[in-house]
Amino acid sequence: MTKANDVHAVILAGGRGTRFWPKSRMDVPKQLLPIIGDKTLIRGTFERACFNILSENIWVLTNRGLRKKIIEELPEMVEDQVIAEPYSRNTAPALGLAALHIRRKAGPTAVMASFHADHVIADLEKFSLAVAAAIEAARQPNALVTIGIRPSSPHTGYGYIEVQGAVDIRSSEEPGVLKVERFVEKPDLERAKQFIKEGNYLWNSGMFFWRVDTLIEAIDRYLPRLYRDLTIIEKEIGTPHEFETTRAIFAELESVAIDRGVMERADSVLTVPGDFGWNDVGSFATLYDYWEPDEHGNRIRGRAVALKSTGLLVDSPRKLVAAVGVDDLIIVDTSSAILICSKRAAQDVGKIVDILQERGEIEHL
């Protein structure tokens, strides 16, 4: 596949992955862990991006504490393109900051793709075709483009995208591009079932594509305060004052997602529907779809004996875990902490991190 010089990718890799505690920690969060296979999540994301985009045009947004480790994990990258955010302020400030750097290097009409570091894709060929279609759609002036995922179930953990007309997932080399009617926040189960029945809803993957000038103009229109602050930062990029200025600005910024701040409010939003085995690796429950089960439906990494037990997910590389007469539990052992939770409560694991922070037990974070 021919890779255009004017296309850049941004990988968002600053999250803490608190729902994967105690495996995911502040110094080694989930994007730097081989949670699914033998590659770290960020390595997998980088390699997927390279299907469509030159490696020298890939950028990573992360926090200052992770910058060195990400450079070590991705030695092919240009070090200056691993950008450290001084404070986490969600995706709108992060992508706005990345857009400034890309505009400075490649000009205002460069196309910018945004990926999260913790997604998993099963069919790389179909994924690459969808990305290629999204890049071409994003070349249109004022076009804000996302990839929407055909729902495989009435999932309540994802946002949805309503599109004009029925969703057509094509197997050809030209995936369709649809006009977005609206974005819908995470629904309850009944609404999610209705969306599936109606057939014109997609999961919001959080993958976005646009020209740099289109994104910056949209931020100016919908998030004017953020735009003003970004113009201050832009003047200092490449100077000795860059990080201090960025830190001072980010300290006062509102935390806002690009979805809510821009995409949900914009008129010219398009989506490329995709069906390539996408998964947002959000909690340990996700791993049930990837780890090989035994004859009782238990997924085990490490050492475990499961007697009269089904549906367990065990990660214990050091200690022997013995489980008797229990079902649908997640058991994760590390050198300093053990997690035991029911499969249905996996989304609540991040609350443990909140409690530990309140207690000041930072040694467990």
Residue pairs with C-beta under 8 A, 6 or more apart in sequence:
1 51
1 52
1 128
1 132
3 52
3 53
3 54
4 111
4 135
5 54
5 57
5 106
6 106
6 107
6 109
6 110
6 111
7 52
7 53
7 54
7 57
7 110
7 111
7 113
7 135
8 53
8 57
8 58
8 59
8 102
8 106
8 110
8 111
8 112
8 113
9 49
9 52
9 53
9 57
9 58
9 59
9 112
9 113
9 114
9 115
10 58
10 59
10 60
10 61
10 95
10 98
10 102
10 112
10 113
10 114
10 115
11 42
11 45
11 46
11 49
11 58
11 59
11 60
11 61
11 115
11 116
11 117
12 61
12 91
12 94
12 95
12 114
12 115
12 116
12 117
13 31
13 42
13 45
13 60
13 61
13 62
13 66
13 70
13 117
14 61
14 62
14 63
14 66
14 85
14 88
14 94
15 29
15 30
15 31
15 88
15 117
15 118
16 24
16 26
16 29
16 353
17 24
17 29
17 30
17 31
17 118
18 24
18 349
18 350
18 352
18 353
18 354
19 282
19 283
19 284
19 346
19 347
19 349
19 350
20 29
20 30
20 33
20 35
20 283
20 284
20 349
21 337
21 339
21 349
21 350
21 352
21 353
22 332
22 334
22 336
22 337
22 338
22 339
22 364
23 30
23 33
23 35
23 315
23 332
23 334
24 30
24 33
25 365
26 65
26 365
27 65
27 66
27 69
28 69
29 66
30 41
30 118
30 281
31 40
31 41
31 42
31 45
31 117
31 118
32 40
32 41
32 42
32 66
32 69
32 70
32 73
33 40
33 41
34 40
34 41
35 41
35 281
35 287
36 44
36 120
36 281
36 287
36 290
37 44
37 290
39 47
40 73
41 117
41 118
41 119
41 120
41 281
42 60
42 70
42 73
42 74
42 117
42 118
43 73
43 74
44 120
44 121
45 115
45 116
45 117
45 118
45 119
46 55
46 58
46 74
46 76
46 77
48 115
48 121
48 124
48 127
48 128
49 58
49 113
49 115
50 58
51 124
51 127
51 128
51 131
52 113
52 128
52 131
52 132
52 135
53 113
55 76
55 77
56 78
57 106
58 77
58 81
59 81
59 82
59 83
59 98
59 101
59 102
60 70
60 74
60 77
60 81
60 82
60 83
60 117
61 83
61 85
61 94
61 95
61 97
61 98
62 70
62 82
62 83
62 84
62 85
63 84
63 85
63 88
64 84
64 85
64 86
67 82
67 84
70 82
71 77
71 79
71 82
74 82
81 101
83 97
83 98
83 101
84 243
85 93
85 94
85 97
85 246
85 250
86 243
86 246
86 247
86 250
86 251
87 247
87 250
87 251
87 253
88 255
89 250
89 253
89 254
89 255
89 256
90 255
90 256
90 257
90 258
91 114
91 206
91 257
91 258
91 259
92 219
92 223
92 226
92 256
92 257
92 258
92 261
92 262
93 226
93 230
93 250
93 253
93 255
93 256
95 112
95 114
95 208
95 215
95 258
96 215
96 216
96 219
96 226
96 227
96 230
97 230
97 233
97 246
98 112
98 114
99 112
99 212
99 215
99 216
100 216
100 230
100 233
100 234
100 237
101 237
102 110
102 112
102 212
103 110
103 212
103 213
103 216
104 234
104 237
104 238
106 212
107 212
108 211
108 212
108 213
108 216
109 211
109 212
109 213
110 211
110 212
111 135
111 138
111 139
111 209
111 210
111 211
111 212
112 138
112 209
112 210
112 211
112 212
112 215
113 131
113 134
113 135
113 138
113 207
113 208
113 209
114 206
114 207
114 208
114 209
114 258
115 207
116 206
116 207
116 280
118 280
118 281
118 282
119 205
119 206
119 207
119 278
119 279
119 280
119 281
120 277
120 278
120 279
120 281
120 290
121 127
121 276
121 277
121 278
121 279
122 276
122 277
122 278
122 279
123 276
123 277
124 276
126 274
126 275
126 276
127 274
127 276
127 278
129 173
129 175
130 147
130 175
130 272
130 273
130 274
130 276
131 147
131 207
131 209
133 174
133 175
133 176
133 177
133 272
134 145
134 146
134 147
134 207
134 209
134 272
135 209
137 143
137 145
137 177
137 209
137 270
137 272
138 144
138 145
138 209
138 210
138 211
138 214
139 211
141 211
141 214
142 214
142 217
142 268
143 210
143 211
143 214
143 268
143 270
144 208
144 210
144 214
144 215
144 218
144 262
144 263
144 266
144 268
144 269
144 270
145 177
145 208
145 209
145 210
145 269
145 270
145 271
145 272
146 161
146 180
146 204
146 205
146 206
146 207
146 208
146 209
146 263
146 269
146 270
146 271
146 272
147 205
147 207
147 209
147 271
147 272
147 273
147 274
148 161
148 163
148 167
148 178
148 202
148 203
148 204
148 205
148 271
148 272
148 273
148 274
149 202
149 203
149 204
149 205
149 273
149 274
149 275
149 278
150 167
150 169
150 202
150 203
150 273
150 274
150 275
151 160
151 192
151 195
151 196
151 201
151 202
151 203
153 196
154 189
154 192
154 193
154 195
154 196
155 192
155 203
156 186
156 187
156 188
156 189
156 192
157 186
157 280
157 282
157 347
158 186
158 203
158 204
158 280
159 183
159 184
159 185
159 186
159 203
159 204
159 259
160 183
160 184
160 187
160 192
160 195
160 201
160 202
160 203
160 204
161 180
161 182
161 183
161 184
161 201
161 202
161 203
161 204
161 271
162 180
162 181
162 182
162 183
162 184
162 195
162 200
162 201
163 178
163 179
163 180
163 181
163 200
163 201
163 202
163 271
163 273
164 178
164 179
164 180
164 181
164 200
165 178
165 200
166 199
166 200
167 178
167 199
167 200
167 201
167 202
167 273
168 176
168 273
169 175
169 273
169 274
169 275
170 176
175 272
175 273
175 274
176 272
176 273
177 270
177 271
177 272
178 270
178 271
178 272
178 273
179 269
179 270
180 269
180 270
180 271
182 264
183 204
183 259
183 263
183 264
184 195
184 201
187 195
195 201
202 271
202 273
203 278
204 259
205 274
205 278
205 280
206 259
206 280
208 258
208 263
210 218
215 262
216 227
216 230
218 262
218 266
219 226
219 227
219 230
219 261
219 262
220 227
222 261
222 262
222 265
222 266
223 256
223 261
223 262
225 254
226 253
226 254
226 256
226 261
229 249
229 252
229 253
230 249
232 245
232 249
233 242
233 245
233 246
233 249
236 242
236 245
236 246
263 269
279 286
279 289
280 286
281 287
282 347
283 346
283 347
283 349
284 313
284 330
284 332
284 339
284 341
284 346
284 349
285 313
285 330
285 343
285 344
285 346
285 347
287 299
287 313
288 299
288 313
288 343
291 299
291 300
291 301
291 313
292 299
293 299
294 300
294 306
296 306
296 309
296 310
296 311
297 310
297 311
298 304
298 306
298 309
298 310
298 311
298 312
298 313
298 314
299 312
299 313
299 314
300 306
300 312
300 313
300 314
301 314
301 315
301 316
301 317
302 314
302 315
302 316
302 317
302 318
302 321
302 333
303 316
303 317
303 318
303 319
303 320
303 321
304 312
304 314
304 316
304 320
304 321
304 322
304 323
304 331
305 320
305 321
305 322
305 323
306 312
306 314
306 323
307 322
307 323
307 324
307 325
308 324
308 325
309 323
309 324
309 325
309 326
309 327
309 329
310 327
310 328
311 327
311 328
311 329
311 343
312 323
312 326
312 327
312 328
312 329
312 330
312 331
313 329
313 330
313 331
313 343
314 321
314 323
314 330
314 331
314 332
315 331
315 332
315 333
316 331
316 332
316 333
317 333
318 333
318 335
319 333
321 331
321 333
323 329
323 331
328 342
328 343
328 344
329 340
329 341
329 342
329 343
330 339
330 340
330 341
330 342
330 343
330 346
331 338
331 339
331 340
332 338
332 339
336 363
336 364
337 364
339 349
339 352
341 348
341 349
353 365
356 362
356 364
356 365
357 365
